[in-house]
């Protein structure tokens, strides 16, 4: 009975899952070869998902594009991706 309840819960939770991706061209700079990522770690120390943090992680000084991915699976997971030079 417990397995059946677990499977029913897991199956229902899939209906509440979604992914939203937004890509922005924020400047006239080229896309570039560098990539910086900032993730929201729910149980970790790092909770900074800003553009500045993503640029620091990728050593980017000129931003080309910004992509923000949000995945909802009961709790949200957010990732900011910056490309540029």
N, C-alpha and C positions, 0 to 999 in steps of 0.2 A: 504494500500500500504506500509506503514511503517513497519507493522508486517511482510509482505512478504519479504521486504528487510532485516530485522533483521534475519529472519529465514534462508534466503539464505546466509547471512554472517556467521551465526553460523554454518551452515552446511558445508560451504567451509573451515572454520577455523579448523574443525575436520580433514581435509585432511592434514593440516600442523602441526599436533600434533604428537610428537614422544617421546619415552622414551629410554634413553641409560643407562645401568647399567654395571659398570666395577668393578669386585672384584679382589683384589690382595692379595696374600700371601706374605707379605714382609719380614717375619722372619721365623725361625723354631720354634717359640714359639707356644704353644697351643692356640686354639681359645679363650678360657677363658669364664668367666661368666659376665664380665662387658661390657657395651656398651656405647659409647660416640657418640653424634651426633652434627654436626655443620651445620647449614642451612644458605642459602643466603636469607636474608629478604630484598626485594627490597625497601620497604617503611619504614623499621625499621632502627634502629641505627646499629645493628649487621650485618656486611658484611664480617666476617671472616669465611671462610670455610676450613681452613687449618687442617692438621692432628694434629698439636699442640693444636688447640682450641678444636677439638673433644676429644682429650685425656684429656684435662683439664675438659671438661664437664662430662666425664665419670669416672674421677679419675683413669685413666689407666696409668701404668708405663711401662708395657711390651706389645707391640702391637702384636696381632695375625693376624688379617686380616683388610683390608681396603676396603670399598665399596664406590664408588662414583656414585650417581644417578643424572642424568640430564634429566629433563622433559622439553620439548619445547612445549609451548602453547602460541604462539605469542611472549612471552618473556620467557627466560630460568629460571627454578627453579633448584637449585643445592643443594644437601645434601651429606655430607661426614659422613660415619658411620664407626667407629673404634671399634673393639672388642679385648679383651685381659684381662690381669690381672693388 
